[in-house]
Amino acid sequence: MEEIKALQEALKQAQAQDTVHRLSEFNCVELVSKLISEKLVDVLFSSDGRQYITPKQLQLEVGDEIMRSGGRLQIIELPPILMVDMVHIETAVKEVVKKDKTLILLGGEVISRYFLDDIAIEIDESLKERGSASLIELAKQYDLPTEFMTTVIKDRLGKKITGYITSDMLYTQSYLERHEKYVRGIFSARTTPVSISDISNRMSLQQNLAFETVKSLIQESQLRGQVKGQKGDAFYVPAHYLENQKKVVTQFFETNMFIEYSKLEKMQVQPEPKAYIRGLFPNGHSLATAFIHPNLVEQIDSACEEAISNKSWIDVQASAPSFFTDKDITSLFRLLQSFTQFQNETTVFGDRFIVSNEFVDKIMEKLKVDIDERVASGALLATVKLETEPKKQSEQSEQTSSADQTDKKKGKKKGGSNVIVEEEEDDDDWDIPNKKKGKGKKSGAKSSNEPSQSNETSSQNAKGKGKGSQKKGGSEQNQNSITSEIESFISKMDRDIDSDLVPLLAEHLAPKVEEIRRVAIEAATKKVTATVAISKQQREEYTQKLQLLFIDTQLYIHSLSDIQSFDKDSLVQKHLVKTVINELLNVYVEFETLLATGQVVKITTSEQRDEAVGQLEPEIKASLTSCLNCLKDKKFDSFIEEFEKCCRESNFGVKSVDKKQERNHVFAHKMQLIASLEKNEITEPAEVLLVVLSVLFCQVYGSLVSAPGRVIPVLLESLKGKITTPTHTKLTEYHSLLVQQFKSESSETSATLQQLLPSIKQIVSQKD
């Protein structure tokens, strides 16, 4: 104590003495800097450079500021307060946090434990009031990371906070108990499946908590049911609903032996219908769209085995349920033991038909027989002749095109008049070859045999390429023709065969049939070539056929004058040209072709006739063109004269009909029509009416009439006043019933027509 007083006294004396040596401020700064550089002192400059502070003092001041801020302080707030640079502040903060374990450095902030305890106390008070709190909302409220906030709360559960954490929510025990009772009541009342999320939204429940609560209640046997799916997509399915669902599914499956997955979805089988039904019936088979019973596979397998043993075919798709897709049928094939067992003895068509190879061989054998018969009769050779003739004509026209073009430019015509086809707009018109002269063109039009220079050039450039495409096109056309013939043959051979199987079989057999046809035709052609000479019998047959057709044509043309005033649209004329006259011209051209080439050609269309006419002599073509011009101008009497002239020039011996021949021919025709009615060869009401009118026309006018069904009103009008009024009325009323039946297709009208049919036939019987 005495020493302290002595020191105090010495200090007082030293302070009272005058200063001998004083340092300026600048010298002091330099001196301190020198000491710092020599590391003799450890001090820090303040931000204004006027003060010094030791690191230890800085740490103490940082700790004081943390306490002053309540336990939470942002580091960026310290530099202006402590007047020290941020670098020194950060170093001091790290040292403070390192020494004091109750402090936490988080995202540029220093947070103390007692600050977090205060937060926990606030949260606990709020939780008691509300019953629940969102960790995310709490993190936002206190401006802390969610994960950090969750850790803080978990560390203080049961200490500072009384509650439970579930997922991202914080609950009190009382809240959880109320929620559990609420959830138990809601889901206990359900009788059908329900989405947990939907119920949660409607009842303002926490979805995740509701999901966990339902699962917990089921585990504790407080709820009878199942939870299917995961959280957001979870469904609660009551136990009694599952039982009823299982009962319905089982009953449907065992009754029908199949069940669609879409039906299971409609029955709210969730979430995996396939796994559900497979679990119920482990022995069943899964297909793309359905689940099938083993018995169904056995049934189809038995039917397949029976079809194979009977050398027949089976449509697996028809045997299976109608909704089966191609994938289902493909999968079903793999399940059929008979198909696997007899795979070498069958062929699959269209991924649905299983056909016995013996059945295919049977069709092939019958096709061979048919081809041989057609070759023997000459029908197949004639067909092939017509198919190949256009190709020959095309090749010939290409070879002579250059010479023809030169002659046409000079205005000359080789080979006589050209025969072309002109069609009127009316659909009842006929195709008639017509003669066109090179000089007689209309303005702005070009002759059919005078293409433009550009067309000529382009055709020459494409000649090589065109030949290749023609050959390819001809081959495809021939293949299609053979396929169509095979389809028709199979359909007639077996009328019970499925219409979808026919084209598949035809396509399969077409290459073999084409080869058989080729071999047969080559053999038959050699025979035909050896006997080219025309027999006397052929000439007599064609002459007789032409004579009969010419008599019919004359009689039909004579009848036109009797109905001309009633037939305003010339329907009878058009029909006559399209039928009788066309047949007459076709037979004439066939006869001329036989005489010119020695080949028998059957002509049925105007196109075929035009092609055949192109091979005849120019004089014959000119005469035939004159006949056709008469038809074009509707000069039927002139046509008879011109045609008789053609036959006379060709020495066919065809003559005009005289009165006696006309009467006999009309009478024979009438008796033939009456006989067809009496023998019931004609049963359709419309055909019967037309035949009756034709017979009456023969009786009244003594001539024949050729007319389609739609000119019946014309015939009735022409017979008005020529037959008795009751007969005419009966025929008119019957025609009205026919029109009514055509429009309405009434069964009652049809029955009436059939009932009146005998009385209509009786009209001509009474006349006779």
Buried (B, 14 or more C-beta within 10 A) or exposed (E): EEEEEEEEEEEEEEEEEEEEEEEEEEEEBEEBEEEBEEEEEEBBBBBEEEEBBEBEBBBBBBBEBBEEBEBBBEBEEBBEBBBBEEEBBBBBBBBBBEEBEEBBBEEEBBBBBEBBBBBBEBBBEEBBEEBBBBBEBBBEBBEBEBEBBBEBBEEBBEEBBEBBBBEBBBBBEEBBEEBBEBBBEBBEEBEEBBBBBEBBEEEEBBBBBBBBBBBEBBEEEBBBBBBBBEBEEBBBBBEEBBEBBEEEBBEBBEEBBBBBBEBBEEBEBBEBBEEBBBEEBEEBBEBEBBBBBEEBBBBBBEBBBEBBEEBBBBBBBEBBBEEBEEEBBBBBBEBBEBBEBBEEEBBBBBEBBBBBBEBBEBBBEBBBEBBBEBBEEBEBBBBBBBEEBBEEEBEEEBEEBEEBBEBBEEEEBEEBBBBBBEEEEEEBBBBBBBBBEBEEEEEEEEBEBBBEEEEBEEBEEEEEEBEEEBEEEBEEEBBEBBBEBBBEBBEEEBEEBBEBBBBBBBBBBBEBBBEBBEEBBEEBBEEBEEEEEBEEEBBEEBBEBBBBBBBBBBBBBBBBEBBBEBBEEBBBBBBBBBBBBBBBBBBBBBBBBBBEBEBBBEBEEBEBBBBBBBBBEEEBBBBBBBBBBBBBEEEBEBBBBBBBEBBEEBEBEBEEBEEEBBEEBBEEBBEEBBEBBEEEEBEEBBBBBBBBBBBBBBBBBBBBBBBBBEBBEBBBBBBEEEBEEEBBEBBBEBBEBBEBBEEEEEEEBBEBBEEBBEEBBEBBEEBE
